[in-house]
């Protein structure tokens, strides 16, 4: 399983999202800090989940970072996050 699949799996399992997009944008950061020739370092996540209701943007981001802590320890360098609560 590659990093994109792991991120998708971790977030699906922990957030039960109504909508989830995960994109590997590593190719756009070649030569930048944290980039690796093999990629899998820079990602973008768009997620809509009921569990975000009542949480601030910072709290939503902290939750996602917590779930992906092991990925950051193993080479994930940057994560762009768009996280919103599911509309009723």
Secondary structure, 3 states (H helix, E strand, C coil): CCHHHHHHHHHHHHHCCCEEEEEECHHHHCCCCCCCCCCCCEEEEEEEEHHHCCCCHHHHHHHHHHHCHHHHHCCCCEEEEEEEECCC
